[in-house]
Amino acid sequence: MTGTDHASRPEKVSPIYVIAGFLGSGKTTLLKRLLAHQLDRGVKPAVLMNEFGEVDVDGALLHEHPCSKDVELQALLSGCICCDLSGEFSETVGHLVRKSNGAPVFIETTGLADTGQVVMGVEKALTRSTSTTRGVLASVIVMVDGPRFLTLGAYWSAADDHLKQADVVVINKLDQIDRRQADLVERRIKVVNPAATIVRAAHAEVDVDRLFGGAATKKAPSIEQGTVKDSATGYQSGSFKILKPFDPVRLEAWLKRFERSVIRMKGFVNVQGRTGLQELQWIMGSLMLTPYTGSQQSQAKLVVIGRRVPWQRFLDGLEACLVRPARRRKRQTTRWSSSTRRRTS
């Protein structure tokens, strides 16, 4: 092949979509919908998922679409891509652009990531890329938990800086709030980022065309080059396996006692009175248990993310929520994995 032939080839461009949002705002649900939209059209996208904990819970949830095997999926665990995994993150973005062959690349951040620094990491990866497929940062989509947005600042000091990076803000969970509160949330978002497109949704059901409306011209992040902020300061995460089913009533009552410290808990568990694994989602005071319908999960395990959690007392009480035979009471039925993520000021 001559140099002229090579130069005449049309350039392939992969749009990159960053999906951000605080813990439990609906990022994975939105990602599942966007992937289904692409797969139904015969497009094979690439995905990078970041988990603050060491267990890839959200990655397992993507394997529900019959064509999910066609998704190039990479997971970065046990840290945050905006700080302690930043080098690995840039390398992985470059790899996915090469593998995408012009298809979209989706990046789902951990709920504690600094979105501005994630944008910087993407741009760094694209600058260094030598692939024949070019990547373009198309849009930063920020998910907002409608019922909890107005109190988010008490949990996460980086909330406003995070919103400033958004091209599109999805106000999610509108089924849980009234119109007056939704209007108040939208007004607060517009004060922080008046240029963002705002989309309202329940269960992350959105008009996909409003999110895929074309590549945006990105503004420079409001972070000086070379500055690294730790947006996860004060948060800890732990992962553990569960050997017995939970009593759901006792479990919810126990979690309610820790709703200001255990911010997020998610995973797959067995539950008394239910058949098969259940997907567990605990988000700042709200517990949801739904049948797990995927095919990539076989073990019951949980990830817990919180701040100032009295871990031993919390785990002792969590163990007391397990169902045991009447004559047998065995201690230590939960088992922490080998490492627990810990961030302190």
JOCOR-V341662 format. One record per residue. RES is the residue in three letters. PSI is psi in whole degrees, -180 to 180 (* if undefined). BURIAL is # if it has 16 or more other C-alpha atoms within 10 Angstrom, else .. D_CENTER is the distance of its C-alpha to the mean C-alpha in Angstrom with 2 decimals. Layout:
res=RES psi=PSI burial=BURIAL d_center=D_CENTER
res=RES psi=PSI burial=BURIAL d_center=D_CENTER
This chain:
res=MET psi=133 burial=. d_center=44.01
res=THR psi=163 burial=. d_center=45.26
res=GLY psi=-34 burial=. d_center=43.33
res=THR psi=-41 burial=. d_center=44.10
res=ASP psi=-41 burial=. d_center=42.59
res=HIS psi=-41 burial=. d_center=39.38
res=ALA psi=-26 burial=. d_center=39.19
res=SER psi=-8 burial=. d_center=39.82
res=ARG psi=137 burial=. d_center=36.73
res=PRO psi=137 burial=. d_center=34.23
res=GLU psi=135 burial=. d_center=31.14
res=LYS psi=133 burial=. d_center=27.83
res=VAL psi=124 burial=# d_center=24.97
res=SER psi=115 burial=# d_center=21.28
res=PRO psi=138 burial=# d_center=19.25
res=ILE psi=127 burial=# d_center=15.92
res=TYR psi=121 burial=# d_center=13.20
res=VAL psi=124 burial=# d_center=10.47
res=ILE psi=113 burial=# d_center=7.67
res=ALA psi=172 burial=# d_center=6.90
res=GLY psi=153 burial=# d_center=7.29
res=PHE psi=168 burial=# d_center=8.03
res=LEU psi=126 burial=# d_center=7.07
res=GLY psi=14 burial=# d_center=7.70
res=SER psi=-13 burial=# d_center=8.33
res=GLY psi=20 burial=# d_center=7.64
res=LYS psi=-48 burial=# d_center=5.05
res=THR psi=-37 burial=# d_center=5.55
res=THR psi=-43 burial=# d_center=9.05
res=LEU psi=-44 burial=# d_center=9.70
res=LEU psi=-42 burial=# d_center=8.88
res=LYS psi=-41 burial=# d_center=11.23
res=ARG psi=-41 burial=# d_center=13.75
res=LEU psi=-39 burial=# d_center=13.84
res=LEU psi=-42 burial=# d_center=14.37
res=ALA psi=-40 burial=# d_center=16.99
res=HIS psi=-44 burial=. d_center=18.67
res=GLN psi=-46 burial=. d_center=19.08
res=LEU psi=-36 burial=# d_center=20.19
res=ASP psi=-24 burial=. d_center=22.63
res=ARG psi=2 burial=. d_center=24.21
res=GLY psi=10 burial=. d_center=24.68
res=VAL psi=140 burial=# d_center=22.25
res=LYS psi=93 burial=# d_center=20.41
res=PRO psi=172 burial=# d_center=17.24
res=ALA psi=150 burial=# d_center=15.40
res=VAL psi=136 burial=# d_center=11.72
res=LEU psi=123 burial=# d_center=10.17
res=MET psi=136 burial=# d_center=6.98
res=ASN psi=128 burial=# d_center=6.73
res=GLU psi=131 burial=# d_center=6.94
res=PHE psi=-34 burial=# d_center=9.14
res=GLY psi=180 burial=# d_center=11.20
res=GLU psi=3 burial=# d_center=13.45
res=VAL psi=131 burial=# d_center=12.64
res=ASP psi=79 burial=# d_center=10.40
res=VAL psi=-48 burial=# d_center=9.82
res=ASP psi=-33 burial=# d_center=7.18
res=GLY psi=-38 burial=# d_center=9.52
res=ALA psi=-30 burial=# d_center=12.36
res=LEU psi=-15 burial=# d_center=11.32
res=LEU psi=-11 burial=# d_center=11.79
res=HIS psi=42 burial=# d_center=15.39
res=GLU psi=-24 burial=# d_center=16.90
res=HIS psi=138 burial=# d_center=18.35
res=PRO psi=-21 burial=. d_center=21.81
res=CYS psi=17 burial=. d_center=21.22
res=SER psi=-23 burial=# d_center=17.84
res=LYS psi=-18 burial=. d_center=19.96
res=ASP psi=-5 burial=. d_center=20.54
res=VAL psi=127 burial=# d_center=17.01
res=GLU psi=106 burial=. d_center=16.99
res=LEU psi=127 burial=# d_center=13.85
res=GLN psi=138 burial=# d_center=13.26
res=ALA psi=135 burial=# d_center=11.02
res=LEU psi=116 burial=# d_center=11.36
res=LEU psi=170 burial=# d_center=11.47
res=SER psi=45 burial=# d_center=13.19
res=GLY psi=-176 burial=# d_center=12.51
res=CYS psi=132 burial=# d_center=11.00
res=ILE psi=-13 burial=# d_center=11.66
res=CYS psi=-7 burial=# d_center=13.44
res=CYS psi=-83 burial=# d_center=16.04
res=ASP psi=-11 burial=. d_center=16.86
res=LEU psi=19 burial=. d_center=15.33
res=SER psi=-41 burial=# d_center=16.44
res=GLY psi=-46 burial=. d_center=19.32
res=GLU psi=-35 burial=. d_center=17.62
res=PHE psi=-50 burial=# d_center=14.89
res=SER psi=-41 burial=# d_center=17.78
res=GLU psi=-41 burial=# d_center=19.56
res=THR psi=-38 burial=# d_center=16.78
res=VAL psi=-46 burial=# d_center=16.38
res=GLY psi=-41 burial=# d_center=20.16
res=HIS psi=-44 burial=# d_center=20.26
res=LEU psi=-36 burial=# d_center=17.98
res=VAL psi=-42 burial=# d_center=20.11
res=ARG psi=-41 burial=# d_center=23.14
res=LYS psi=-23 burial=# d_center=22.01
res=SER psi=-28 burial=# d_center=20.86
res=ASN psi=37 burial=# d_center=24.49
res=GLY psi=-7 burial=# d_center=23.75
res=ALA psi=162 burial=# d_center=20.92
res=PRO psi=149 burial=# d_center=17.69
res=VAL psi=125 burial=# d_center=14.99
res=PHE psi=133 burial=# d_center=11.32
res=ILE psi=115 burial=# d_center=8.99
res=GLU psi=118 burial=# d_center=5.20
res=THR psi=161 burial=# d_center=5.16
res=THR psi=155 burial=# d_center=4.70
res=GLY psi=-5 burial=# d_center=5.69
res=LEU psi=4 burial=# d_center=9.10
res=ALA psi=145 burial=# d_center=9.55
res=ASP psi=112 burial=# d_center=12.67
res=THR psi=-36 burial=# d_center=12.14
res=GLY psi=-41 burial=# d_center=15.82
res=GLN psi=-31 burial=# d_center=15.82
res=VAL psi=-44 burial=# d_center=13.11
res=VAL psi=-43 burial=# d_center=15.53
res=MET psi=-40 burial=# d_center=18.36
res=GLY psi=-39 burial=# d_center=16.98
res=VAL psi=-47 burial=# d_center=16.72
res=GLU psi=-36 burial=# d_center=20.20
res=LYS psi=-44 burial=# d_center=21.54
res=ALA psi=-40 burial=# d_center=20.56
res=LEU psi=-33 burial=# d_center=22.18
res=THR psi=-37 burial=. d_center=25.24
res=ARG psi=-12 burial=. d_center=25.83
res=SER psi=136 burial=# d_center=25.29
res=THR psi=15 burial=. d_center=28.52
res=SER psi=153 burial=. d_center=27.29
res=THR psi=-16 burial=. d_center=29.37
res=THR psi=124 burial=# d_center=26.20
res=ARG psi=137 burial=# d_center=25.15
res=GLY psi=143 burial=# d_center=21.63
res=VAL psi=128 burial=# d_center=21.26
res=LEU psi=105 burial=# d_center=18.44
res=ALA psi=-41 burial=# d_center=18.66
res=SER psi=146 burial=# d_center=16.27
res=VAL psi=117 burial=# d_center=13.56
res=ILE psi=120 burial=# d_center=11.90
res=VAL psi=124 burial=# d_center=10.71
res=MET psi=137 burial=# d_center=9.76
res=VAL psi=129 burial=# d_center=12.12
res=ASP psi=100 burial=# d_center=12.72
res=GLY psi=-49 burial=# d_center=16.42
res=PRO psi=-24 burial=# d_center=18.01
res=ARG psi=-1 burial=# d_center=16.58
res=PHE psi=-41 burial=# d_center=16.49
res=LEU psi=-18 burial=. d_center=20.08
res=THR psi=6 burial=. d_center=19.62
res=LEU psi=-35 burial=# d_center=16.39
res=GLY psi=-27 burial=. d_center=18.66
res=ALA psi=-21 burial=. d_center=19.97
res=TYR psi=-27 burial=. d_center=16.73
res=TRP psi=108 burial=# d_center=15.46
res=SER psi=-19 burial=. d_center=18.23
res=ALA psi=10 burial=# d_center=16.24
res=ALA psi=-47 burial=# d_center=15.24
res=ASP psi=-43 burial=# d_center=18.04
res=ASP psi=-37 burial=# d_center=17.74
res=HIS psi=-44 burial=# d_center=14.13
res=LEU psi=-31 burial=# d_center=15.49
res=LYS psi=-21 burial=# d_center=18.40
res=GLN psi=-6 burial=# d_center=16.56
res=ALA psi=139 burial=# d_center=15.57
res=ASP psi=-37 burial=# d_center=17.67
res=VAL psi=134 burial=# d_center=16.31
res=VAL psi=123 burial=# d_center=15.05
res=VAL psi=113 burial=# d_center=14.18
res=ILE psi=108 burial=# d_center=15.55
res=ASN psi=166 burial=# d_center=14.07
res=LYS psi=38 burial=# d_center=15.81
res=LEU psi=-18 burial=# d_center=19.25
res=ASP psi=-11 burial=. d_center=20.79
res=GLN psi=-2 burial=. d_center=20.49
res=ILE psi=163 burial=. d_center=22.34
res=ASP psi=174 burial=. d_center=25.61
res=ARG psi=-37 burial=. d_center=26.45
res=ARG psi=-44 burial=. d_center=27.77
res=GLN psi=-38 burial=. d_center=24.58
res=ALA psi=-41 burial=# d_center=22.59
res=ASP psi=-38 burial=. d_center=25.22
res=LEU psi=-42 burial=. d_center=24.96
res=VAL psi=-44 burial=# d_center=21.19
res=GLU psi=-40 burial=# d_center=21.89
res=ARG psi=-40 burial=. d_center=24.79
res=ARG psi=-38 burial=. d_center=22.87
res=ILE psi=-42 burial=# d_center=20.29
res=LYS psi=-31 burial=# d_center=23.33
res=VAL psi=-41 burial=. d_center=24.93
res=VAL psi=-41 burial=. d_center=22.12
res=ASN psi=84 burial=# d_center=21.58
res=PRO psi=-17 burial=. d_center=24.51
res=ALA psi=-14 burial=. d_center=23.87
res=ALA psi=145 burial=# d_center=20.50
res=THR psi=130 burial=. d_center=20.65
res=ILE psi=128 burial=# d_center=19.55
res=VAL psi=134 burial=# d_center=18.63
res=ARG psi=143 burial=# d_center=18.83
res=ALA psi=157 burial=# d_center=17.22
res=ALA psi=136 burial=. d_center=17.12
res=HIS psi=30 burial=. d_center=14.67
res=ALA psi=27 burial=# d_center=13.03
res=GLU psi=113 burial=. d_center=16.40
res=VAL psi=161 burial=# d_center=17.29
res=ASP psi=106 burial=. d_center=20.07
res=VAL psi=-33 burial=. d_center=18.49
res=ASP psi=-28 burial=. d_center=21.44
res=ARG psi=-22 burial=. d_center=20.50
res=LEU psi=-26 burial=# d_center=17.29
res=PHE psi=36 burial=. d_center=19.25
res=GLY psi=12 burial=. d_center=22.27
res=GLY psi=159 burial=. d_center=23.03
res=ALA psi=138 burial=. d_center=22.24
res=ALA psi=151 burial=. d_center=22.19
res=THR psi=109 burial=. d_center=24.33
res=LYS psi=136 burial=# d_center=22.03
res=LYS psi=159 burial=. d_center=23.43
res=ALA psi=137 burial=. d_center=23.53
res=PRO psi=150 burial=# d_center=20.81
res=SER psi=45 burial=. d_center=22.37
res=ILE psi=131 burial=. d_center=22.23
res=GLU psi=141 burial=. d_center=25.28
res=GLN psi=130 burial=. d_center=25.07
res=GLY psi=-14 burial=. d_center=24.93
res=THR psi=130 burial=. d_center=23.63
res=VAL psi=118 burial=. d_center=20.69
res=LYS psi=145 burial=. d_center=19.28
res=ASP psi=93 burial=# d_center=17.38
res=SER psi=-10 burial=# d_center=14.89
res=ALA psi=9 burial=# d_center=14.01
res=THR psi=133 burial=. d_center=17.72
res=GLY psi=-12 burial=. d_center=18.78
res=TYR psi=149 burial=# d_center=15.69
res=GLN psi=154 burial=# d_center=16.10
res=SER psi=150 burial=# d_center=14.35
res=GLY psi=152 burial=# d_center=16.27
res=SER psi=143 burial=# d_center=16.16
res=PHE psi=157 burial=# d_center=19.15
res=LYS psi=149 burial=# d_center=20.85
res=ILE psi=126 burial=# d_center=22.61
res=LEU psi=-8 burial=# d_center=26.11
res=LYS psi=163 burial=# d_center=27.21
res=PRO psi=154 burial=# d_center=26.13
res=PHE psi=148 burial=# d_center=25.13
res=ASP psi=113 burial=# d_center=27.38
res=PRO psi=-32 burial=# d_center=24.96
res=VAL psi=-47 burial=. d_center=27.25
res=ARG psi=-38 burial=. d_center=27.59
res=LEU psi=-48 burial=# d_center=23.89
res=GLU psi=-41 burial=# d_center=23.02
res=ALA psi=-39 burial=. d_center=25.98
res=TRP psi=-44 burial=# d_center=24.99
res=LEU psi=-34 burial=# d_center=21.38
res=LYS psi=-28 burial=. d_center=22.90
res=ARG psi=-12 burial=. d_center=24.88
res=PHE psi=23 burial=# d_center=21.86
res=GLU psi=-16 burial=# d_center=19.77
res=ARG psi=-11 burial=# d_center=20.11
res=SER psi=-42 burial=# d_center=19.26
res=VAL psi=96 burial=# d_center=16.82
res=ILE psi=-36 burial=# d_center=13.96
res=ARG psi=135 burial=# d_center=11.49
res=MET psi=134 burial=# d_center=12.60
res=LYS psi=155 burial=# d_center=11.36
res=GLY psi=-157 burial=# d_center=13.13
res=PHE psi=128 burial=# d_center=16.28
res=VAL psi=162 burial=# d_center=19.68
res=ASN psi=143 burial=# d_center=23.21
res=VAL psi=136 burial=# d_center=24.58
res=GLN psi=130 burial=. d_center=28.27
res=GLY psi=0 burial=. d_center=29.77
res=ARG psi=148 burial=. d_center=27.04
res=THR psi=133 burial=. d_center=27.25
res=GLY psi=172 burial=. d_center=24.64
res=LEU psi=145 burial=# d_center=21.19
res=GLN psi=140 burial=# d_center=19.19
res=GLU psi=122 burial=# d_center=15.45
res=LEU psi=131 burial=# d_center=15.04
res=GLN psi=117 burial=# d_center=12.70
res=TRP psi=122 burial=# d_center=13.94
res=ILE psi=103 burial=# d_center=12.82
res=MET psi=54 burial=# d_center=15.40
res=GLY psi=-2 burial=# d_center=18.42
res=SER psi=126 burial=. d_center=17.54
res=LEU psi=131 burial=# d_center=17.64
res=MET psi=133 burial=. d_center=17.01
res=LEU psi=119 burial=# d_center=18.41
res=THR psi=148 burial=. d_center=18.53
res=PRO psi=135 burial=# d_center=20.13
res=TYR psi=124 burial=# d_center=18.06
res=THR psi=1 burial=. d_center=19.43
res=GLY psi=180 burial=# d_center=17.88
res=SER psi=3 burial=. d_center=20.06
res=GLN psi=14 burial=. d_center=18.13
res=GLN psi=129 burial=# d_center=18.03
res=SER psi=-18 burial=. d_center=21.24
res=GLN psi=148 burial=. d_center=20.74
res=ALA psi=120 burial=# d_center=19.92
res=LYS psi=157 burial=# d_center=17.48
res=LEU psi=151 burial=# d_center=15.22
res=VAL psi=133 burial=# d_center=12.83
res=VAL psi=132 burial=# d_center=13.81
res=ILE psi=130 burial=# d_center=12.61
res=GLY psi=-176 burial=# d_center=15.33
res=ARG psi=139 burial=# d_center=18.07
res=ARG psi=42 burial=. d_center=21.78
res=VAL psi=127 burial=# d_center=21.39
res=PRO psi=85 burial=. d_center=24.81
res=TRP psi=-45 burial=. d_center=23.43
res=GLN psi=-45 burial=. d_center=26.70
res=ARG psi=-40 burial=. d_center=27.58
res=PHE psi=-45 burial=# d_center=24.16
res=LEU psi=-36 burial=. d_center=24.34
res=ASP psi=-43 burial=. d_center=28.00
res=GLY psi=-36 burial=. d_center=27.33
res=LEU psi=-39 burial=# d_center=24.46
res=GLU psi=-35 burial=# d_center=26.97
res=ALA psi=-14 burial=# d_center=29.48
res=CYS psi=-4 burial=# d_center=27.27
res=LEU psi=151 burial=# d_center=27.79
res=VAL psi=129 burial=# d_center=30.60
res=ARG psi=155 burial=. d_center=33.57
res=PRO psi=150 burial=. d_center=37.01
res=ALA psi=-38 burial=. d_center=39.63
res=ARG psi=4 burial=. d_center=41.75
res=ARG psi=126 burial=. d_center=39.21
res=ARG psi=99 burial=. d_center=36.94
res=LYS psi=129 burial=. d_center=35.06
res=ARG psi=165 burial=. d_center=33.21
res=GLN psi=49 burial=. d_center=30.11
res=THR psi=-7 burial=. d_center=28.43
res=THR psi=150 burial=# d_center=25.00
res=ARG psi=119 burial=. d_center=24.39
res=TRP psi=144 burial=. d_center=22.13
res=SER psi=177 burial=. d_center=20.98
res=SER psi=-23 burial=. d_center=22.74
res=SER psi=146 burial=. d_center=20.59
res=THR psi=122 burial=# d_center=18.86
res=ARG psi=133 burial=. d_center=16.72
res=ARG psi=128 burial=# d_center=18.65
res=ARG psi=129 burial=. d_center=18.61
res=THR psi=155 burial=. d_center=21.73
res=SER psi=* burial=. d_center=23.25
